[in-house]
Amino acid sequence: MVLFLIGTFAGCMLGIAVTCMDVAEKLCRKTHPFGDRYYTVSPYFDKCYFITDDPDGEKLLRLIIDPVQALEFNRKVLTPYAPPMANTREYDAVEVSSNRPVILNYTCDLLQLSNTGPSMIGFDGGPIVLCFDYQARTIQHILGAEMEVRIIPQEVDL
């Protein structure tokens, strides 16, 4: 008998044959949170990434599965911001000039997007969500107009 060690899997959704982010928006509709009749965003996983089936999705998948590369990329992206004021999972950094939380969501974690609200206690404004350019429109639609979505500068290379 051969035994296989099963590692922890955070939950990954691949938009099969999907080269745009429209499916992610449908999954996070406010009228039917966590899915529709064909797909479900399960709260039983820690994360639920939406990855397009194109070169952008391949780059994202490489970041997600390589924690060392992801940590280095996160460090580069968060360089202009201050570290969180306390140990928290709600936000990743603080924009000091406007006293607003900064949330990294280039991984397009649908659970995090579904649970992100327009205000956080202790801040002067709503969160700033950082993502890649091809994700920005969809993430903005998911979060709503009251939240700011910023594109990660292309100078920050993978």
C-alpha positions in Angstrom: 0.0 0.0 0.0 1.3 3.4 -1.0 0.4 6.4 1.1 0.5 10.0 -0.2 0.9 13.0 1.9 -1.8 15.6 1.1 -0.7 19.1 1.7 -3.0 22.0 2.5 -4.8 23.4 -0.5 -6.1 26.9 -0.2 -8.7 26.7 -2.9 -8.1 27.7 -6.5 -10.6 28.5 -9.2 -9.4 28.5 -12.8 -11.6 30.2 -15.3 -11.3 27.4 -17.8 -11.2 28.8 -21.3 -12.0 32.2 -19.8 -9.6 35.0 -20.9 -11.5 37.8 -19.1 -12.6 38.6 -15.6 -16.4 38.6 -16.2 -17.0 35.2 -14.5 -15.3 36.5 -11.3 -17.8 39.4 -11.3 -20.7 37.0 -11.7 -19.5 34.9 -8.8 -19.4 37.9 -6.5 -22.7 39.5 -7.4 -24.3 41.1 -4.3 -27.7 39.8 -5.3 -26.5 36.2 -5.2 -23.4 36.3 -3.0 -20.9 33.4 -3.3 -22.0 32.2 -6.7 -24.7 31.3 -9.2 -26.3 28.1 -10.4 -23.0 26.8 -12.0 -20.2 28.0 -9.7 -19.9 28.5 -6.0 -17.4 30.5 -4.0 -17.1 28.3 -0.9 -16.4 29.8 2.5 -15.0 26.5 3.6 -11.6 27.3 1.9 -9.2 29.9 3.2 -8.9 31.5 -0.2 -10.6 31.3 -3.6 -8.5 32.7 -6.4 -9.8 33.5 -9.8 -7.2 32.9 -12.4 -7.8 33.6 -16.1 -6.7 31.1 -18.7 -4.2 33.3 -20.5 -0.6 34.6 -20.0 -1.7 36.9 -17.2 -3.3 34.0 -15.4 -0.1 31.9 -15.8 2.0 34.7 -14.2 -0.5 34.9 -11.3 -0.6 31.2 -10.8 3.3 31.2 -10.6 3.1 33.8 -7.9 0.4 32.0 -5.9 2.3 28.6 -5.9 5.7 30.1 -5.1 5.5 31.7 -1.6 9.1 33.0 -1.8 8.4 34.9 -5.1 5.1 36.1 -3.7 6.7 37.5 -0.6 9.3 39.3 -2.6 6.6 40.7 -4.9 4.5 41.8 -2.0 7.4 43.6 -0.4 8.1 45.5 -3.7 4.4 46.5 -4.1 4.0 47.6 -0.5 7.2 49.6 -0.4 5.4 53.0 -0.7 3.2 52.2 2.3 3.6 51.9 6.0 3.3 48.5 7.8 0.0 47.7 9.5 -0.5 49.4 12.9 -1.3 46.0 14.5 -1.1 42.3 13.5 -4.1 41.9 11.3 -5.4 39.9 8.3 -7.9 42.6 7.3 -5.3 44.8 5.5 -1.7 44.7 4.4 -0.4 48.2 4.9 -1.4 51.8 5.6 -1.3 54.9 3.3 -0.1 57.3 6.0 -0.9 60.5 4.1 -4.7 59.7 4.0 -4.8 57.2 7.0 -6.4 54.5 4.8 -5.8 50.8 4.9 -4.2 49.1 1.8 -5.3 45.6 0.8 -3.3 43.5 -1.7 -5.6 41.6 -3.9 -3.7 40.9 -7.1 -4.4 37.2 -6.4 -8.1 38.0 -7.1 -9.2 36.2 -3.9 -13.0 36.2 -4.4 -13.6 35.4 -0.7 -11.6 38.5 0.4 -13.4 40.6 -2.2 -16.8 39.4 -1.1 -16.0 40.3 2.6 -14.3 43.7 2.0 -16.4 46.6 3.2 -16.1 50.3 2.4 -15.0 51.3 5.9 -12.7 50.0 8.6 -12.6 51.1 12.2 -9.7 53.4 13.0 -9.2 54.9 9.6 -10.2 58.2 7.9 -11.2 56.6 4.7 -12.1 53.3 2.9 -9.6 50.7 1.9 -7.4 51.0 -1.2 -7.3 47.7 -3.1 -4.2 46.9 -5.2 -4.4 44.7 -8.2 -3.1 44.1 -11.7 -4.4 46.2 -14.6 -6.4 43.4 -16.2 -8.3 42.9 -12.9 -9.1 46.5 -12.0 -12.4 47.0 -13.8 -13.9 43.7 -12.5 -12.6 44.3 -8.9 -14.0 47.8 -9.0 -17.4 46.5 -10.0 -17.3 43.8 -7.3 -16.4 46.3 -4.6 -18.5 49.3 -5.8 -17.8 52.9 -6.5 -17.2 53.9 -2.8 -13.9 51.9 -2.7 -10.7 52.8 -4.5 -9.0 50.2 -6.7 -5.4 51.0 -7.7 -3.3 49.3 -10.4 0.1 47.9 -9.3 2.7 49.9 -11.3 4.2 47.9 -14.1 7.7 48.9 -12.8 7.1 46.4 -10.1 8.1 43.3 -12.0 7.3 39.7 -11.2 
